[in-house]
Amino acid sequence: MHCIASRFALIVAVAVLAAAKVAAQQAPSAAGPHLPPNGGDEVAAVNRVVDGIMQPYLAQEQRRAGGHLWRRSADLGAIVAVSLHGHRYFFPYGKATDAGAPFTRGTQVEIGSCTKTFTTTLFALAINRKQIVPDASAQKYMPEGYTLRTQQLTPLELADFTSGMPDDPTNLPRGLEQRSIEHYTVKDFLTWASNYEPTTRLPAPYRYSNAGIGLLSYLVATATGKTWEDQANSEILQPLGMADTTLRPMPEQQKRLAQGHNRAGRDAPRWPVYAWYAAGGLRSTAQDMISFGEANLGHQEVNGKPVSAELIAAMQLAQKPIFTMPNGNKQAMAWVNNMGGGNPKFHPVILKNGGTSGFGTVIAINPTKDAAIFIGMNQVGANPAVKGVQILRQLP
């Protein structure tokens, strides 16, 4: 188990249906005004890799996923966005809606836990601005009126999943809709979090936690004096030109929302906005998410707009490995550094996957290749993260 001193040293040191039914409707041209210098060679290589991996995967009728039987929806679809050396490619597959609307780079999907990387970027910004101390007691940054029972809990332990907190609050209502912020309120969530007690010494062994990232967002809000939504908009979304990334889609955006499906292939309800929305509430598009990926690669310009050195530094801090997990991968602030099973031929791929009641997503980057990928699929349990890593490793 890593110690608090080494964790703090690390932080301050870095200031990272059948194939015919799902036939690819590929749109390989670059999104921006510039084509790759090697033109057709790169285009052909990217097309070959993406289609070669995605088409057979989407054609599978059923499989076991996470211990559950997964059956492909008749309306399964996907959108894949790739950035290679700043050249963008978009690959739509299948259907975005049951009515047959195709996926496009502007189709909105629920990105689920990919939202966490926005939250940890904001946390890293606050660290670098000296607004929050990662290894201080989280109580120092609790919203007014709430006192943590666990005074030794730190913001960093929430960010890297060593707080011991469960995945979600343990006192949630049974129904999905009853868990929305209108029913299970911010007060309900913070009261539950205040009474949380770990069952082991902190930092605890790795335990994935939506609740922990949700609580982290409220600590950062207290430390900075700005709500999570205000910070996400002013620090990330607006600077990167990500106009279609939001917690609450506007009427025009709602018309572009894909229909999600459950593991059995049936229509899934839309994902509510929870009180811990900073862990999984955003909706976005392939166009926006590949912009986010390019910024995380350290591109100094995205969508024709300069990216500040401050934002790039925060993104790289959030990506920085903090400890090694039993499977050999390295945990960062929400991000995971996939080390390829120790194979020296594989460069690390930094990724975060997401899932809601009806969607599976992944955002991933391969800094060595200057490559990023986003995959959104409109069925939960599809697990596109594995395919995203595979595509990044096979790109030229």
C-alpha positions as CSV (number, residue, x, y, z in Angstrom):
1,M,0.0,0.0,0.0
2,H,1.4,3.4,-0.9
3,C,1.9,5.8,1.8
4,I,0.6,9.4,2.2
5,A,4.0,10.9,2.0
6,S,4.8,9.3,-1.3
7,R,1.4,10.2,-2.7
8,F,1.9,13.9,-1.8
9,A,5.4,13.9,-3.2
10,L,4.0,12.6,-6.5
11,I,1.3,15.3,-6.5
12,V,3.6,18.2,-6.0
13,A,6.2,16.8,-8.4
14,V,3.9,17.2,-11.3
15,A,2.4,20.7,-11.9
16,V,-1.0,12.9,-17.9
17,L,-26.7,-7.2,-36.7
18,A,-24.8,-9.5,-38.3
19,A,-22.1,-7.4,-40.0
20,A,-24.5,-6.4,-42.7
21,K,-27.0,-5.0,-40.1
22,V,-24.2,-3.0,-38.5
23,A,-22.3,-2.1,-41.7
24,A,-20.0,0.8,-41.2
25,Q,-21.1,4.1,-42.6
26,Q,-17.6,5.4,-42.5
27,A,-16.8,9.1,-42.8
28,P,-13.0,9.2,-42.8
29,S,-12.3,12.8,-43.8
30,A,-10.6,15.0,-41.2
31,A,-12.9,17.2,-39.2
32,G,-10.6,20.2,-39.5
33,P,-9.3,22.0,-42.6
34,H,-6.0,20.1,-42.8
35,L,-5.5,16.7,-44.3
36,P,-2.7,14.4,-43.1
37,P,0.6,15.1,-44.8
38,N,0.7,11.5,-46.0
39,G,-2.9,11.8,-47.2
40,G,-4.3,8.5,-48.3
41,D,-1.8,6.3,-46.4
42,E,-2.9,7.5,-43.0
43,V,-6.6,7.6,-44.0
44,A,-6.4,4.0,-45.3
45,A,-4.5,2.8,-42.2
46,V,-7.0,4.4,-39.7
47,N,-10.0,3.0,-41.7
48,R,-8.5,-0.5,-41.8
49,V,-7.8,-0.6,-38.0
50,V,-11.1,0.9,-36.8
51,D,-13.3,-1.1,-39.2
52,G,-11.3,-4.3,-38.7
53,I,-11.9,-4.1,-34.9
54,M,-15.4,-2.6,-34.7
55,Q,-17.3,-4.4,-37.4
56,P,-16.8,-7.9,-36.0
57,Y,-17.4,-6.7,-32.5
58,L,-20.7,-5.0,-33.3
59,A,-21.8,-8.1,-35.2
60,Q,-21.7,-10.3,-32.1
61,E,-25.2,-11.5,-31.2
62,Q,-24.5,-12.1,-27.5
63,R,-21.7,-12.5,-25.0
64,R,-20.9,-12.5,-21.3
65,A,-20.1,-9.1,-20.1
66,G,-19.2,-8.4,-16.4
67,G,-20.8,-11.7,-15.4
68,H,-24.1,-10.8,-17.2
69,L,-25.5,-12.2,-20.4
70,W,-25.5,-9.4,-23.0
71,R,-27.8,-9.6,-26.1
72,R,-27.2,-7.2,-28.9
73,S,-30.1,-4.8,-29.5
74,A,-31.5,-4.8,-33.0
75,D,-31.0,-1.0,-32.8
76,L,-27.4,-1.1,-31.6
77,G,-25.2,1.7,-32.9
78,A,-21.9,3.3,-32.2
79,I,-19.8,6.3,-33.0
80,V,-16.0,6.2,-33.0
81,A,-13.9,9.3,-33.1
82,V,-10.1,9.1,-33.7
83,S,-7.5,11.8,-33.6
84,L,-4.1,10.9,-34.9
85,H,-1.5,13.7,-35.0
86,G,-4.4,16.2,-34.9
87,H,-6.3,14.7,-37.9
88,R,-9.8,13.6,-37.0
89,Y,-11.8,10.7,-38.3
90,F,-15.4,9.7,-37.5
91,F,-16.9,6.3,-37.9
92,P,-20.7,5.9,-37.4
93,Y,-22.2,2.4,-37.2
94,G,-25.8,1.2,-36.9
95,K,-28.6,3.2,-35.5
96,A,-28.7,6.0,-33.0
97,T,-32.4,5.8,-32.5
98,D,-35.1,3.1,-32.8
99,A,-36.6,5.1,-35.7
100,G,-33.3,4.6,-37.6
101,A,-31.6,7.9,-37.3
102,P,-27.9,7.4,-38.0
103,F,-25.1,8.2,-35.6
104,T,-23.1,11.3,-36.4
105,R,-20.3,13.3,-34.8
106,G,-23.0,15.5,-33.3
107,T,-25.2,12.7,-31.8
108,Q,-25.4,13.1,-28.1
109,V,-24.7,10.2,-25.8
110,E,-24.6,9.7,-22.1
111,I,-20.9,9.5,-21.3
112,G,-21.4,8.2,-17.8
113,S,-18.1,7.9,-15.8
114,C,-16.0,9.6,-18.4
115,T,-17.4,12.6,-16.5
116,K,-15.0,11.8,-13.7
117,T,-12.1,13.0,-15.8
118,F,-13.6,16.4,-16.0
119,T,-13.9,16.5,-12.2
120,T,-10.4,15.3,-11.6
121,T,-9.1,17.9,-14.1
122,L,-10.9,20.6,-12.0
123,F,-9.4,19.1,-8.9
124,A,-5.9,19.2,-10.5
125,L,-6.4,22.9,-11.5
126,A,-7.3,23.7,-7.9
127,I,-4.2,21.9,-6.6
128,N,-1.9,23.7,-9.0
129,R,-3.6,27.0,-8.0
130,K,-3.0,26.1,-4.4
131,Q,-6.7,26.4,-3.6
132,I,-6.8,22.8,-2.3
133,V,-4.3,20.6,-0.6
134,P,-4.7,17.0,-1.9
135,D,-3.5,15.4,1.4
136,A,-5.3,17.7,3.8
137,S,-8.3,16.6,5.7
138,A,-11.3,16.7,3.4
139,Q,-13.2,18.3,6.3
140,K,-11.4,21.6,5.5
141,Y,-13.3,21.8,2.3
142,M,-16.7,20.4,3.3
143,P,-19.7,22.6,2.5
144,E,-20.8,24.7,5.4
145,G,-23.0,22.8,7.8
146,Y,-21.5,19.3,7.2
147,T,-19.0,17.6,9.4
148,L,-17.2,14.4,8.3
149,R,-17.2,11.6,10.8
150,T,-14.0,10.4,9.1
151,Q,-11.7,13.4,9.7
152,Q,-8.6,11.6,8.2
153,L,-10.2,11.3,4.8
154,T,-8.4,13.3,2.1
155,P,-9.4,14.7,-1.3
156,L,-6.8,12.6,-3.0
157,E,-8.2,9.4,-1.6
158,L,-11.5,10.4,-3.2
159,A,-9.8,11.1,-6.5
160,D,-7.9,7.8,-6.8
161,F,-10.5,5.5,-5.2
162,T,-8.7,4.8,-2.0
163,S,-11.3,6.4,0.3
164,G,-13.0,3.0,0.9
165,M,-16.3,4.6,0.0
166,P,-18.9,2.3,-1.7
167,D,-19.7,2.7,-5.4
168,D,-23.0,4.7,-4.7
169,P,-24.7,5.9,-1.5
170,T,-26.1,3.0,0.5
171,N,-29.4,4.7,1.3
172,L,-30.7,5.2,-2.2
173,P,-34.3,4.7,-3.2
174,R,-35.0,1.6,-5.3
175,G,-36.3,3.2,-8.5
176,L,-33.9,4.9,-10.9
177,E,-36.0,8.0,-11.3
178,Q,-36.4,8.3,-7.5
179,R,-32.6,8.6,-7.3
180,S,-32.6,11.9,-9.3
181,I,-31.4,15.1,-7.6
182,E,-35.0,16.3,-7.2
183,H,-35.8,13.3,-5.0
184,Y,-32.5,12.3,-3.5
185,T,-31.2,15.8,-2.9
186,V,-27.7,17.3,-2.4
187,K,-28.6,17.5,1.3
188,D,-29.4,13.8,1.3
189,F,-26.1,13.0,-0.4
190,L,-23.9,15.2,1.8
191,T,-25.6,14.0,5.0
192,W,-24.9,10.4,3.9
193,A,-21.3,11.2,3.0
194,S,-20.7,13.0,6.3
195,N,-21.7,9.9,8.2
196,Y,-19.5,7.6,6.2
197,E,-17.0,5.5,8.2
198,P,-14.3,3.4,6.4
199,T,-13.9,-0.2,7.5
200,T,-10.1,-0.1,7.2
201,R,-7.2,2.3,7.7
202,L,-6.9,5.0,5.1
203,P,-5.7,5.1,2.4
204,A,-7.9,2.0,1.8
205,P,-7.3,-0.6,-0.8
206,Y,-8.6,0.4,-4.3
207,R,-12.4,0.5,-4.5
208,Y,-14.2,2.2,-7.3
209,S,-16.6,4.8,-6.1
210,N,-19.0,7.1,-7.8
211,A,-19.9,8.6,-4.4
212,G,-16.3,9.4,-3.7
213,I,-15.8,11.5,-6.9
214,G,-19.2,13.1,-6.3
215,L,-18.0,14.2,-2.8
216,L,-14.7,15.4,-4.3
217,S,-16.6,17.8,-6.6
218,Y,-18.3,19.5,-3.6
219,L,-14.9,19.9,-1.9
220,V,-13.4,21.5,-5.0
221,A,-16.5,23.8,-5.2
222,T,-15.9,24.9,-1.6
223,A,-12.2,25.4,-2.2
224,T,-12.7,27.5,-5.3
225,G,-16.0,29.3,-4.5
226,K,-17.5,28.1,-7.8
227,T,-20.0,25.3,-8.5
228,W,-18.9,22.3,-10.4
229,E,-21.1,23.2,-13.4
230,D,-19.7,26.8,-13.5
231,Q,-16.1,25.5,-13.3
232,A,-16.6,22.8,-16.0
233,N,-18.1,25.4,-18.3
234,S,-15.5,28.2,-17.7
235,E,-12.4,26.1,-17.3
236,I,-12.9,23.2,-19.8
237,L,-16.0,23.3,-22.1
238,Q,-15.8,26.9,-23.3
239,P,-12.1,27.0,-23.8
240,L,-12.1,23.8,-25.8
241,G,-15.2,24.8,-27.8
242,M,-17.3,21.9,-26.4
243,A,-20.7,23.4,-26.8
244,D,-22.6,20.1,-26.8
245,T,-21.3,18.8,-23.5
246,T,-23.8,19.4,-20.7
247,L,-25.6,17.9,-17.7
248,R,-29.0,19.1,-19.0
249,P,-29.4,19.1,-22.8
250,M,-31.3,22.0,-24.3
251,P,-34.4,21.2,-26.5
252,E,-32.3,21.2,-29.7
253,Q,-29.7,18.9,-28.2
254,Q,-32.4,16.6,-26.9
255,K,-33.4,16.0,-30.5
256,R,-29.9,14.6,-31.1
257,L,-29.9,12.3,-28.1
258,A,-29.3,8.6,-29.0
259,Q,-31.7,6.0,-27.6
260,G,-29.9,3.8,-25.0
261,H,-30.6,0.1,-24.5
262,N,-30.2,-2.3,-21.5
263,R,-28.2,-5.5,-21.5
264,A,-31.2,-7.4,-22.8
265,G,-31.4,-5.1,-25.8
266,R,-34.6,-3.2,-24.8
267,D,-35.0,0.5,-24.5
268,A,-33.4,2.0,-21.4
269,P,-34.6,5.1,-19.5
270,R,-32.6,8.3,-19.8
271,W,-30.0,8.7,-17.1
272,P,-31.2,11.0,-14.3
273,V,-29.1,13.8,-12.9
274,Y,-28.0,12.6,-9.5
275,A,-26.8,14.6,-6.5
276,W,-23.3,13.2,-7.3
277,Y,-23.6,14.1,-11.0
278,A,-19.9,15.1,-11.2
279,A,-19.2,11.3,-11.2
280,G,-21.3,10.5,-14.3
281,G,-23.9,13.0,-15.4
282,L,-22.6,14.5,-18.6
283,R,-24.0,14.1,-22.1
284,S,-21.6,14.8,-25.0
285,T,-20.8,14.1,-28.6
286,A,-18.0,12.5,-30.5
287,Q,-17.0,15.9,-31.8
288,D,-16.7,17.3,-28.3
289,M,-15.1,14.3,-26.7
290,I,-12.3,14.0,-29.3
291,S,-11.6,17.7,-28.6
292,F,-11.3,16.8,-24.9
293,G,-8.9,13.9,-25.9
294,E,-6.7,16.2,-27.9
295,A,-6.4,18.6,-25.0
296,N,-5.5,15.8,-22.8
297,L,-2.7,14.9,-25.3
298,G,-1.3,18.3,-24.7
299,H,-2.3,19.9,-28.0
300,Q,-1.8,23.7,-27.7
301,E,-4.7,24.4,-30.0
302,V,-8.1,22.6,-30.2
303,N,-10.9,23.6,-32.5
304,G,-8.9,26.6,-33.6
305,K,-8.6,28.0,-30.1
306,P,-5.5,28.1,-28.0
307,V,-5.4,25.7,-25.0
308,S,-3.8,27.3,-21.9
309,A,-0.6,25.8,-20.4
310,E,-2.4,25.8,-17.1
311,L,-5.2,23.5,-18.4
312,I,-2.7,21.2,-20.1
313,A,-0.7,21.0,-16.8
314,A,-3.8,20.1,-14.8
315,M,-4.9,17.4,-17.3
316,Q,-1.4,15.8,-17.2
317,L,-1.5,15.9,-13.4
318,A,-4.8,14.1,-13.3
319,Q,-3.4,11.4,-15.6
320,K,-0.2,10.9,-13.6
321,P,0.0,7.4,-12.0
322,I,-0.3,7.3,-8.3
323,F,-0.1,3.6,-7.4
324,T,0.0,0.2,-9.2
325,M,-3.1,-2.0,-9.1
326,P,-2.9,-5.8,-8.7
327,N,-3.5,-6.2,-12.5
328,G,-0.4,-4.2,-13.3
329,N,-2.3,-1.1,-14.5
330,K,-1.6,2.2,-12.7
331,Q,-4.3,4.3,-11.1
332,A,-4.3,8.0,-11.5
333,M,-7.0,10.6,-10.6
334,A,-10.0,8.7,-12.1
335,W,-7.9,7.9,-15.2
336,V,-6.2,4.5,-15.5
337,N,-2.9,3.9,-17.2
338,N,-3.2,0.6,-19.1
339,M,0.3,-0.8,-19.2
340,G,-0.5,-3.6,-21.7
341,G,0.1,-6.4,-19.3
342,G,3.8,-5.6,-19.0
343,N,4.4,-6.2,-22.7
344,P,7.4,-3.9,-23.6
345,K,6.0,-3.5,-27.2
346,F,2.9,-1.7,-25.8
347,H,2.9,2.0,-24.9
348,P,0.8,3.0,-22.0
349,V,-2.8,3.9,-22.9
350,I,-4.5,6.4,-20.5
351,L,-8.3,5.8,-20.4
352,K,-11.6,6.2,-18.6
353,N,-14.6,4.2,-19.4
354,G,-18.2,5.0,-18.7
355,G,-21.6,3.4,-18.5
356,T,-25.2,4.3,-17.8
357,S,-28.4,2.4,-17.9
358,G,-28.3,2.5,-21.7
359,F,-24.8,3.5,-22.9
360,G,-21.2,2.4,-22.9
361,T,-18.4,4.8,-23.6
362,V,-14.6,5.3,-23.4
363,I,-12.2,8.2,-23.8
364,A,-8.6,7.2,-24.2
365,I,-5.2,8.6,-25.3
366,N,-1.9,7.2,-26.4
367,P,0.6,10.0,-25.9
368,T,3.4,8.2,-27.6
369,K,1.4,8.0,-30.9
370,D,-0.3,11.4,-30.4
371,A,-3.6,9.6,-30.7
372,A,-6.9,9.8,-29.0
373,I,-10.2,7.9,-29.3
374,F,-13.7,8.2,-28.1
375,I,-16.3,5.4,-28.6
376,G,-20.0,5.8,-27.7
377,M,-22.3,2.8,-27.9
378,N,-26.0,2.9,-27.3
379,Q,-26.2,-0.3,-25.2
380,V,-24.9,-0.8,-21.7
381,G,-22.5,-3.7,-21.2
382,A,-21.0,-3.3,-24.6
383,N,-17.7,-2.4,-22.9
384,P,-16.0,-0.4,-25.7
385,A,-13.0,0.3,-23.5
386,V,-11.3,-2.9,-24.6
387,K,-11.8,-2.0,-28.2
388,G,-10.6,1.6,-27.7
389,V,-7.3,0.4,-26.3
390,Q,-6.9,-2.2,-29.1
391,I,-7.5,0.4,-31.8
392,L,-5.0,2.9,-30.2
393,R,-2.4,0.2,-30.1
394,Q,-2.9,-0.8,-33.7
395,L,-2.9,2.7,-35.2
396,P,0.2,3.5,-37.2
